[in-house]
Amino acid sequence: MSVVGIDFGNKFFKIAGLRNGSVETLLFNQSNRKSPGIISFLNKRYVGLDAQNFVRNNLDSSVGNLKQLIYSINNDLKFENIFKDYQKENLLNIDDQEYSIYQIFSTVIKKLLDASIGRTPNDLVISIPSFFTIYEHDIIYQALEIINVTNPMIISEEVAVSLNYGYYKALLKEFENPETVLFINIGSTSTQAFITEFSNDKLKIVRSSGSITIGGDHFDKRIFDMINKKIYQKYNININMNSKYAYTLLKECEKAKQVLSSNLEANLVFDYTPEDILIQEKITLKEFNQLTDSLSIEILSVINSCIENYDLDKLTKVELIGGSMRIPKIKDGIKERLKMEPRYSLNADECVAKGSVLYGALNSCSVKIKDYALENVINSNITLKIGEKIIKITEDNLELPSTKLVKCKINTKLVKPQIEILMNNNLYSIYELEIDELNDSKIEIKLKIDVNRIIRIEKIKIEIEKEIKELKEISFIRLGELDQNLKNLIIENEAKIVEKERLLDECDDLKNSIEEKFYLLSELIVTDPSFQTYLSPDELAKLEVQLLKAEELFSEDTNVDSIIEYRETLESFKYVFSEINFRKITYQKVPIQLDIMEKETGKLEEKIKGLQNEQEIREKMTELEDWLKKKKEIMKDINLFESPPFSETNLKNEYTKLYKNVESLIPQITGNAENL
């Protein structure tokens, strides 16, 4: 599979790939189309479906809402988080082990790929929300370097959704007339609205608006607060005081929200085992609408911001996607505001991942599909600041991708000069020039804004020598980039963790094999007569001691330090099985084989009766007969508790060799006799 796209969602991870020319959703562990957006740290790291089995009892050792976590490192963002709050932290301390955000992200991607395609694809595409800046963008790039993913591509969710909607329609020439679609993506912790114009040659995102403070989780939390209040009034229990049951209730609230999308009421039922109480509550659609009225208004305000001053007559469709797209009040509000029925033609679970694959195929060196132009528009005010000098870069409705060349003269002395990029007067990124000072110099800056609205400086030239009047390219760094020394430490730390996890996996496999053979041996000692027939009393006693020791081993927590003991125990069990099988086969079949050999030897004796005077053939025949006699004597006095002195195979090979030594001489000698 050459191109793979990952929808890196807050709640769930989804993955798709290009196979035989078509884009397909891939399964995790061969069974699930989406994997929970969780990583849990226990004796090793578990991601997605594997983490789901542990997370409820290990919330303090688990990390969720990864997209929001990455964004929070460089931004003032607060969000509801049932997991331990790691916001604003680049280095997370979990159970006395430090993990950088780069390690966490790279671990998630690696394990998702292992669970879906089992390897790293040629072209990997990761989707990001449109509010990600260059900082989050580069965190992803640098994290992927840790697991040796080269040249990954990153795509905004807006472009991915638009591509998934329009590419195949354009391929089939379905856009006879341009089509304009308003997409509304209500995610778990954020909401995006954007307008895309489609034709058979290209798509163009012309409007975009979003909020990072409103999403489906906020609706769940409102239900949670109401139900928790009822529980407190009835039982004097505050569920918030127990994170495990708070997590359980929050999951029930999410289910209730989904039920209320098509029903007038929803039931919430779960066991609160600390008090041995079965909690049963319900919420009506009317109560839900009252609780979440302000949230619905917030989401509608995102939509209003997107369509402000836009000619709504141009809109041909409204498409809803996201986990909370079917909330009745939001649907009704959209319908009333736009005088248009919202549609659900896109598969909300798959559209971002599939669009990411199409983006990868369009930009791949190894795959060729029909070209389809992607354009975007940025309405933000972008400026450069160098010392006190401010340079305006963009105007309204700048079409993307775009490259800007900025030339200016710096009239003041700047020590350790920096260039700041500002978006709507907010700091976007800072670049530091690798020169001591900038003084009365001309400067030329090449700025690139890609279709995903990521802004970066590609090249800087300055006038270094005034006499020559020539602009020369200089080096620069973006502040916030991962330092190479720190990167090396992270890679080294990651290698140690990976090796430890490999050993743990081996230990778990060994323990499982030991447990399997323990129960099998324990049963066979009683039920299989072979154990009593072919094992001596001392061997049986030793085996019973080994079984007791093995039971302790597989009942205890996995310990890497015990790996040699695991290996030795498993090998000892394997030896018992192979030795009994060897003795059983040998002692049952060898006597039969010896009888057959004796008959064959007798036949051979008949063949050489007329050749008694030939010394060589008689010597070979005597050698065969002596060998056979010796083997029969050994078997007559054998102790079944001892390991056989020879195997059935060796016996056959030796006999065949001796037999052929005799047989090979018969034609030659017979010929000589006839001549005489």
N, C-alpha and C positions, 0 to 999 in steps of 0.2 A: 504494500500500500504506500504510494508515493507521497500523497498529500493528506495531512490530518489536521482537523480544526477542533479546538477545545473551547467550549463555552464555559468560562471560569466564573460561575455564578456564586452568589453568597450562600444560597440554600442548597443548590445542586450543581454538580459538574456534569456536562454532557459532551460527547465526543462524536465526531463524524469523520468519514474518510472517503477518498476517491477510489472506487473499485470498478475496473472494466468500463471506465467512461461515465459512470453514474455516481452520484453522491449518496452515501448510505449512512444511517445512524449506526454506530458501533455499540456492541454490548460490553458491559463490564462483567468480568468473571463469567462470560458466556450466558448471562441471563437477564441483566438489567440495563435499561436504556439511560438511566441517570443514576448518579452516585452522590450521596449526601456530601455537602461541602464542609467536611470536618476532617481534622487530623488529630489523632489521640497519641499521647506519649506515655507508653507503659514500659515494659521491658524493652520494647522496640516501637517504632513508629507505625501507626495504622492510619490509612487514608480511606475516606469514602465509606463504601459498604463494609469494609473490614473494621473501620472505626465505630460504625454505628452500634456494633455489639457491645462496645465498652463505654461509650460516651456518657450514658446516663449516670453511671457510678463513678465517673472520672472526669467530671466537668472542669475541675481545677487543673487537670493535666491534658486538657483538650483545647483546641483553637478552632473557632468557627468564624463566620463573617469575614473571610480572608480578604475579600475585595475591599471592604470598608477598613480593615486593619491596615492594609498597604497604604490606602489613601490618608489615613489618620496620622501616619508617621510625619508627614510634612505639612499637615493642615490641621487647623483647629476644628475638629469634628467630633461630636459626641453622638453615640448611637446606643440603643438598647442592646445589651449583650448578656445573654444568660451564662456565657462562659466567663472565665477570669478576664478582667479588664487589662489588656495589654496595649491600649492605645498610646500613641506617641513613643512607643518603644521599638528601637531597631534591633535590640538584642533581648531575647526572651529567656528568662530563667525558669525552667520547668523541671521540677524534681531534682534541683541542684545540677542540672545539665544546661549549658547555655546553647541557644539556637538563634542564629541571625534570621531576619526576615527572608534573606536570600536562601538560606537552607530550607526554611519551611516551604517556600514557594517551589523551589526546585524538587524537594521531596514529593510534594503533591503531584507535580507534573510527571515525574519519573514513575511513581506508583500507578498513576492513572494510565500511562502508556503501557506499563507492564500488565495491567489488568485488562486492557482492551486489545492491543495488537502485539504485545510482548517485545517491543523494540522501539527504537527512535526512528521516525520516518525521515524521508529525504527532505520534505518540506513540512514544517510545523507552524501552525498559525494559532495565535492566542487572541481571544477577544477581550477587549477592555471597555469599560464604560466611557462615555464621551467626556465625563468630568475629570478623567485622569490627565495629569500633566506630564511633562517630560520626566519629572522625578519618578513617578510610578512606572512610566514607560521604561525607564532605564533600570529600575529595580527588577523588572521582569527579564529584560535582556541579560543583566548581570547574573541573575539567579540561574538562567538557563545555561550560561557558560559553565557553571559549577558542574553540571551533569553532561557537559560536552555536546550540547545542542548548538550546532553552528548555523548561522544565518536564519534564525527564526523570524517569522513575520508577525506583526501585531496589527490588529484591525479593530476599529471602534464598533460597538454593538449596532450603531445606526447604519453604518455601511454594510455590516453583515446581514442585518434584517432586510435592508433594501435589496441587496444582491439576491438573497434567497427568494424574495418576492418577484423580482423582475427579470433575472437572467434567463430562465427557461421560457418565460413569456416572450422575451425579445428574440430568443433563438427561434421560436415558432412564429415570429412576426405577428404577435397578437396585439401589439400597440399600433394599430392603424392610425389612431389619433393619440396624441400625448395623454398620458394618464397621471393624475396627481393624487397622491395618497398621504393622508395624515396617519402616522403610526403613533400609537400610545402604548408605551411599555411600562407597566406597573410592576416593578420588581419587588424584592423583599424589603430593601431599605432605601430604594431610590425610585424616582419616576422620571421618564424621559418622554418628550413629545417632539416629533420631527416630521417635516413635510418633504416628500421626495417626488420629483417629477421623472417620469419614465418615458422613454421612446425605444424604438428598436435598436438604436445605436448606443445609447448611454443612459445612465441615471444621474440625477443631480439632486443632492440634498440642499434645499433652499432655505429652510427654516429649522431652528432647533431650540429647545428650551428644556430645562430639567431642574430637579431638586434632589439634593442628597440627604434630605431630612424627612422624607415622606415615602412610605412604601407599605407593602402588605404586612410586614411585621408590626407596624404601629397599630393596625387594626386588631391583630392578635392580642397585643398588649392591653388594649382597651377592654376586650372580653376578659382577659386574665384578671385585670384589676377588679372588674365587676364580680366575677365568680369568687375570687379570693375574699372579697368583702363579705359575700354571702356565707362562705365557709367560716369566716371568722365569727360572724354573728351567730351561726348555728353551733359551732364546735369549739370556739375560742382557739382556733388554729390559724396561724399566719403562714401560708404556704411559702412565702418569700424567704422564710427563715431556714428552709431546707432546699438547697439548690437542686437536689435530685428530683424531688417532687414538684418543684417549680418548673423544671424542664418537662416533666410529664404533663403537667397541667397546660403548659404553653403549647405542647403538641396537640392536646385535646382542643384547645382554643382555635388552633389553625384548622383542624378538621371541622369544627363547628362553623367557622367562617365559610368553608367550602360548601357545607351542607346548606347554609342559608342563601347560597346563590340560586338555589332552586326550590327551597322549602321555607315555610313560615316559621319554623322553630327547629332548634337543634339541641340534642342531649349531650351532656358531658359526664362521663362515668370513669372513675379510676379508684384504685385501692390506695388508701393512705395507711400503710402497714404499721407505722410507729404507734398509731392509736387503734389499729384494727378496725378502721372505718371504711365502708364503701361509700364514697362521695358520689352523689347523683344530683346534678343540677341541669338546668336548661336555660336557653336564651331564645327569645323570639326575634323575628326579623325587625319588628318595630323597636325593640330595645336596642338591637344592634345599630339601626339607623340613627337613633338618638345618641348613642355612645360615640359614634364615629362621624357625626355630621361635620365637625370642623375638619376632620381628615379628608373627607370627600371634597370639601371646599378647597383645601390646599391642592389636591390633585387637579381639580378643575382650573385652579389658578395657573398651574403649569401649562395646561392646554391653552388657556387664554393668552398667556405670555407668548406662546409659540405662534398663534394665529393673529396676534395683534397687528392691525393695519394690513392684513393679508386679504386678498379678494377671495372670499369663501366660495364664490361661484366657480372658481377653478378646481375646487376639490371634487374628485369623483368618488372617492371611497375613504372610509375610516376603518383602520384595522387595529384591533386590540390584541396585545400579547402580554405576557408576564403572569406570574402566579396569582395575582389578585384582579385579573381582568374581568371577572364575572360578578363582581360586587354589584348588586342591583342598583343601588343609589348612584354609583358612578356611571353605569350604563345609561340610566335615565337622564342624568345630568348632561352627558355627552349628546344624547339624542335631542334633548331640548335645546342645547346651545347651538348645535350644528345643523339641526333639522335634517338629520341623516341617521340611518340605522347603523350602529357599529357592527362590523363584521369580524369573524373569527376564522378566516380562511387559512391562516398560517398555523402550523403546529408550534405552539409556544415552547415546547420542550426541545424542539429540534432546529428551529429556524436560525438561531445565532450560530450554532456549530456548523450547520450546513452552509450558511453564507460565508463562514470563515474558510471552509474548504474551497469554495468557488474563488474567493479572493486569492488563496494560495495557488490555485491552478492558473489563474490569470497572470500571476507574477512568478511562476515557476520556470526554471531553466530546463527541467526534465519532463514537463508535461505541457502539452499544447492544446488549448481549447479556443473556441471562437472568442475574439476580442470583444470586450464590452467596456466602454469608457466609464470611469467613476469620477464624479465631480462633487465638490462640496462648496459650501459658502460659509464664510466666517463673518459675523457681524460685530465682533469684539474690536475694541480700540487697542491696538498693539503699538507700543512705543519702546524705543531704546533710550537708556539713560547712561551717559558716560560722564562721570563727574557731575557737573551741574547742567550739562547739555542734554536736552531731551529732543529726540527725533521721532516724529510720527511715522509709522510703518504702513499701517493699513487704513483703509477707508471702509465705509459700509459696503457690505455684500462683496467682499473680496473672494474671487473664485479660486478654489483649491483643486489640485496642488498648485503652489505658487512659489516662485523664488524672487527674493527682493535683494537688490544690491544698493547698499547705503554708503554714501560718501559724505564726509564732513571734515572739518578742521577743529582740532582741540587747541584752544588758546590758553589754557591754564595748565599748570604742572600737576600731574597726577602720579603719586607714588603707589606702586603695586596696583596699577590700573585695573578696574573692573568694568564690565558691561552688564547692565541689568536689563532684562526683558520684562516689561510690564504688560499685563492684560487688564483692560478696564481699570487702570491705576493700581492694580494689585500685583505684587511681585510674582513673576512666573518662574524665572530662573536667573542665575548669576554666573557669568563667565569671568575667569581671572586670566589676564594676559601674562605670559611668562617673560616679562621684561621688567626692569627695575622701575622705570618711570616713563611717562608719556608727557611731552612738553612741546607745545606749539607745533603739533604734527598733523599731517593729513592721515586719515584712517579710512579704510574701505572694508565693509562688512558684508559677507554673503549670508543671507538668512533664508532658510527653507521652511515652508509650512506644508505638511503633507495632507493627503485627503482625510486623514484621521484627526486633523487639527493639532498635530504635534509640531511645536515650533523649536527649531534648533539652529545655532550658528554653525555653518559649514566651513567658513574660511574667513580669516582676518588678515589684512595687509596694512602696514603702516609705513610712513616715510621715516626711515631710520637715520639716513645721512642727508642733511639739508643740502649739501653741495651737489649730490648726485640727483636729487629730486626724483628718486625711484621708490615705488611702493614695493616692499618685500613681505612675503608671507611669514607670519610668526606663529608660534605655538600658543595654545591656550587650553585651559581646562574648565569644565563646568563644575562649580562647587556643588557638593552633594554626591558626586560620582564615587563609586567604590574604589578606595585606595588599593593599589596593587598588593602592598604588603598585607593589608587586611584581607584582601581576596585570597591570597596564598594561605593565610591562617585558616580561613573558612574552609577552603578546599582540603587542607590537611586535617582539620577537625572532622569534616564530613567523611573523609576516607576512613578515619578511625571508627566513626559511628557505623558506617556501612559494613566494615569488617566485623564489628561487634554484633550487628544484626544478622550478618551471614552466619556467624557462629551460633547465634541463638536459634536461627532457622534450622541449622544442622542438629543442634541439641533437641529441638522439638521433634524433628523427624526421627531421631534416634530413640527418644522417649516413646513416641507413638509405636515404633517397631518393637521396642522392648515390651510395652504393655500388650500389644497384640500377641507376641510370642509367649508372654507370661501366662495369659489365659489359655492359650492353646496347649502349652506344656502341662499346665495344672490339670487340664481335663484329660489329656492323653496318658498321664501317669496312672490315672485311675481306670480309664476305659480301654486303652490299647495294650494288649498282652505283650507286644513287642518290647515295651519298656522293661517289663519284668524278665523277659527272655534274654534280652541282649545287653542290659545294663547290670553291672554287679551291684550288690548291696552298698558298697562304698560309693560307687558312682551315683546311685540314687540318692543317698544321703547328702552328697555334695551338691547335687542338682537342687534338692529341696532348700538347702541353705542359700543357693544362688537365687532361687525364686523369692524367698523372703527379702533378700537384699534388693532385688529388682523392684519389688512392690513398693519399697520405700523410695526408690529412685524416681519412678514415674508418678508417685503421689505428691512429691515435693515440688516447689516452684523450680522452674528451669534455671540452672546455674551454669554459666559458661565454664567456670573453673572445674566443673565435673565432667567435661566433655570426654576426657580420656576414660573415665569410669563408665560413661554411657557406651562408648565404643567397645570397651572390653567386655561389658555385660552382654551386649548384642552379639558380639563374636562368639562368646561362650555358648549362648543359646543356639546360634547357627551351627556351631560345632556339634552340639547334642543331636540336632535334627539330622545333620549330614552323616554323623557316625552311626546312629541307629539305622538309618536308611542303608548305609554301606554294609553294615553287619547283616542286616536282614536280607538284602539282595544277594550278598556273597554266600551266606550260609544256606540259603534256599536254592540258589541257582547253580553254584559251583559243583556240587555233587552230581547234578543232572548233566552238566557240561562234561564232567570227567567221564561219565558213563558213555556219552556220545563219542567222546574222543577215543575211548577204549575200543569201541566198535569200528570207528574209522581206521584206527591203527591196525586192527585185525584185517580189514579189507586190504590195507596197504601191504600187509605181510603176505597175503595171497598173491599179490601182483609180482612179488619179487622171489617167489619160491624157486623158479627155474634159474635163478641167478645166484646161487649159494656161493659160488667160487669168487664172486666179485667182492674184494675186500672193502673198497670204499663205500659201497652202498650198504654193506652189512654194518659198518661202523656207524653210519648215519642212522640206521634203523635202531641199533642198540642205544644210541644216544636218546632217541625219541622214546623208546620203551622205558629206559631208566628214569627219564624226566617224568613220565606219566605215573610210574610206580611211586616215585617220591612225593608227588602232589597228592596222590590218594592216601598215602600214609600220614601226611600232614593233616589232611581233612579228618582222618579217623580219630586223631588224638586232639583235635582243636578244642579250645575253651571258648564257648559262645560269648563270654564276657570280655574277651580280648578283641582288640582290633584285628581284622583279618590280615594275614601275611601277604595276601595278594588279592587283587580284584578280579572280577569276572572278565573284564576287558583285557587286563594284562595276561590273564591265563589264556585267552583266545589268541592274543597276538603271539605269545611265546610258542604255543602249539602249532599255529599256522606256519611260523618260521621253520620249526623243526620238521614239520610234515613236508614242506616244499623242498627242504634240503634233500630229502629222500626222493621225492617224486620227480624232481628235476633231473635226477640221474637215470631214471628208468628208460626213457626213449633212446638215449645214447648207448647205454649198455646193451639193450635189447638188439639194437642194430649191429653192434659188434658181435654178439652171439650168433646172429643169423649169417653174418659173413664167414664166421668160423665154420 
